[in-house]
Amino acid sequence: MKLICYPLTADPPPLRPAEPRRDWMDETREAFAYRCLPLAVANQHGWEIFTPAGFEAEWNGGDLPEDVVVRPDAPLKPGTPGAPLTNFGAGVLTFETSLLFRTEPGWNLFVTGPLNGIKDGIAPLTGVIETDWSPYSFTMNWRFTRPGKVRFEAGEAVCALFPVRRDLFDRVRPEIRSLHEDTKAYEQFMLWRGRRSDFAERLRNLDGAAAEEKWQKDYYRGLYPDGAKGPPTHRIKLRVPPFKKP
């Protein structure tokens, strides 16, 4: 499937495969957070847009655009791609992406902040855009969670995006069933739950083998609780291709 990006300026903001690391995950003891494979894979999901300059932004709690003030580290030329704007009000900080995307028919673009990115005092807003026909560019918006100051560094990711099917939820038929209906899934789940409980108990009792192992790695390794191999499509990291000129 093709995902096409049309830069709308000669010097658009950087657009690269999503960064795998997060500061808060680096700061956990022994970088323990990266052992959660769902978190680590989500970090890499799609592409990110980066702001070109460092700045501080402050919101006084008002509803007007001028109630958010941006203080760049160095003067920015008007219209600098990726530079922060304050044109919406209501505590919203805006980034003009200066990029137009085109997906194949039936595909939207899911646009949000860096996945599992945590920023005190401000949160990314999420949008879903019909990029298979829309000739309109979009902005990336963040909203202050309270009056105060926030800081973005030069080269910091401010937007993440990836395609999703527009008819996704037309195709889904949600059901609630008893786990006992699926004998294999029930047996594997009960085996995992027992092993998990045993491992936690051994950790509490300072069992040397459990302490050395530190965490159960079955899901990370793509194994069932009984040791059988899971599907060959299991991934511990993504290889997201960069945007290139044809």
ZIDA-V726945 format. One record per pair of residues at least 12 apart in sequence whose ideal C-beta (glycine too) atoms are under 10 Angstrom apart, sorted by the first residue. I is the first residue (numbers start at 1). GAP is how many residues later the second one is. Records with the same first field share a line. If there is no record, write none. Layout:
I=GAP, GAP
This chain:
1=102, 103, 106, 162
2=100, 101, 102, 105, 161, 244
3=43, 44, 98, 99, 100, 101, 104, 106, 128, 158, 159, 160, 238, 240
4=96, 97, 98, 99, 100, 127, 239, 242
5=42, 92, 94, 95, 96, 97, 156, 238
6=92, 93, 94, 95, 96, 129, 131
7=74, 90, 91, 92, 93, 236
8=73, 88, 89, 90, 91, 92, 129
9=70, 71, 72, 73, 87, 89, 90
10=71, 88
11=41, 69, 70, 71, 87
12=37, 40, 69, 70, 84, 85, 86, 87
13=36, 37, 38, 39, 40, 67, 68, 69, 70, 82, 83, 84, 85, 86, 127, 142, 145, 146
14=34, 35, 36, 37, 38, 67, 68, 141, 143
15=32, 33, 34, 35, 67, 82, 84, 86, 144, 146, 227, 228
16=31, 32, 33, 34, 141, 224, 226, 227
17=27, 28, 29, 30, 31, 221, 222, 223, 224, 225, 226
18=24, 25, 26, 27, 28, 29, 30, 96, 97, 139, 142, 143, 144, 220, 222
19=24, 25, 29, 31, 95, 96, 98, 137, 138, 141
20=14, 20, 21, 23, 24, 217, 218, 220
21=13, 19, 22, 23
22=12, 17, 18, 21, 92, 93, 94, 95, 96, 135
23=94, 95, 96, 133
24=92, 93, 94, 95
25=14, 15, 18, 91, 93
30=184
32=182, 183
33=83
35=179, 180, 181, 182, 185
36=80, 179, 183, 184
37=180, 182, 183, 184, 185, 197, 198, 199, 200
38=78, 181, 182
39=76, 77
40=76, 180, 196, 197, 198
41=74, 194, 195, 196, 197
42=73, 74, 118, 196
43=71, 72, 73, 74, 117, 194, 195
44=71, 191, 193, 194, 195, 196
45=65, 70, 71, 115, 116, 117, 193, 195
46=63, 64, 65, 66, 68, 69, 113, 114, 115, 116, 117, 192, 194
47=54, 110, 112, 113, 114, 115, 193, 194, 195, 196
48=65, 66, 67, 69, 108, 109, 110, 111, 112, 113, 192
49=32, 33, 46, 48, 49, 50, 62, 65, 91, 108, 109, 110, 111, 112
50=32, 45, 64, 102, 103, 104, 105, 106, 107, 108, 109
51=29, 30, 31, 32, 33, 44, 89, 101, 102, 103, 104, 105, 106, 107, 108
52=24, 28, 29, 30, 31, 102, 103, 104
53=19, 20, 21, 22, 23, 27, 29, 30, 31, 99, 100, 101, 102, 103
54=17, 18, 19, 20, 97, 98, 99, 100, 101, 102
55=15, 16, 17, 18, 19, 21, 28, 29, 38, 95, 96, 97, 98, 99, 101
56=13, 14, 15, 16, 17, 28, 93, 94, 95, 96
57=12, 13, 14, 15, 27, 29, 36, 64, 65, 85, 87, 91, 92, 93, 94, 95
58=12, 13, 63, 86, 89, 90, 91, 92, 93
59=27, 31, 32, 33, 34, 62, 63, 84, 85, 86, 87, 88, 89, 90, 91
60=31, 84, 87, 88
61=30, 83, 85, 86, 87
62=27, 28, 29, 85
63=26, 27, 28
64=22, 24, 25, 26
65=20, 21, 22, 23, 24, 25, 27, 29
66=20, 21, 23
67=19, 22, 23, 24, 77, 80
68=16, 17, 18, 19, 20, 21, 22, 23, 24, 25, 26, 75, 76
69=17, 80
70=13, 14, 15, 16, 23, 24, 82
71=13, 78, 80
72=12, 80, 82
73=78, 79, 80, 81
74=80
79=17, 19
80=16, 18
81=14, 15, 16, 17, 18
82=13, 14, 15, 16, 17, 58, 76, 77
83=12, 13, 15
84=12, 56, 58, 68, 74
85=54, 56
87=52
88=51, 53, 55
90=53, 54
91=31, 51, 52, 53, 54, 55, 56
92=30, 33, 47, 49, 50, 51, 52
93=29, 31, 32, 47, 48, 49, 50, 51, 57, 59, 65
94=31, 45, 46, 47, 48
95=29, 44, 45, 46, 47, 57, 63, 64
96=41, 42, 43, 44
97=14, 40, 41, 42, 43, 61, 62, 64
98=39, 41
99=38, 39, 60, 62, 144
100=31, 34, 35, 36, 37, 38
101=28, 30, 31, 33, 36, 37, 60, 62, 142
102=29, 30, 31, 32, 33
103=26, 27, 28, 29, 30, 31, 60, 61, 62, 63
104=27, 28, 59
105=27, 28, 61
106=24, 26, 57, 59, 60, 61, 62
107=23, 24, 25, 56, 57, 58, 59, 60, 61
108=19, 20, 21, 22, 23, 24, 26, 54, 55, 56, 57, 58, 59, 60
109=18, 19, 20, 21, 22, 23, 25, 29, 52, 53, 54, 55
110=16, 17, 18, 19, 50, 51, 52, 53, 54
111=13, 14, 15, 16, 17, 18, 20, 27, 28, 29, 30, 48, 49, 50, 51
112=12, 13, 14, 15, 16, 28, 47, 48, 49, 50
113=12, 13, 27, 28, 29, 44, 45, 46, 47
114=42, 43, 44, 45, 46
115=42, 45, 47
116=44
117=39, 40, 41, 43
119=23, 26, 31, 32, 33, 37, 39
120=25, 26, 28, 30, 31
121=21, 23, 24, 25, 26, 27, 28, 29, 30
122=20, 21, 22, 23, 24, 26, 27, 28, 29, 30
123=19, 20, 21, 22
124=16, 17, 18, 19, 33, 34, 35, 36
125=14, 15, 16, 17, 18
126=14, 15, 34
127=12, 13, 14, 34
128=36, 38
129=32
130=36
131=30, 32, 35
132=31, 34
138=21, 23
139=20
140=18, 19, 20, 21
141=17, 18
142=16, 17
162=78
184=40
187=37, 38, 39
188=36, 37, 38, 40
189=36
190=35
191=33, 34, 35, 36
192=24, 26, 27, 32, 33, 34
193=32
194=31
195=21, 23, 30, 31
196=20, 22, 29
198=12
199=14, 16, 17
200=16
203=12
218=12
219=15, 17
220=14, 16
221=13, 15
222=12, 13, 14
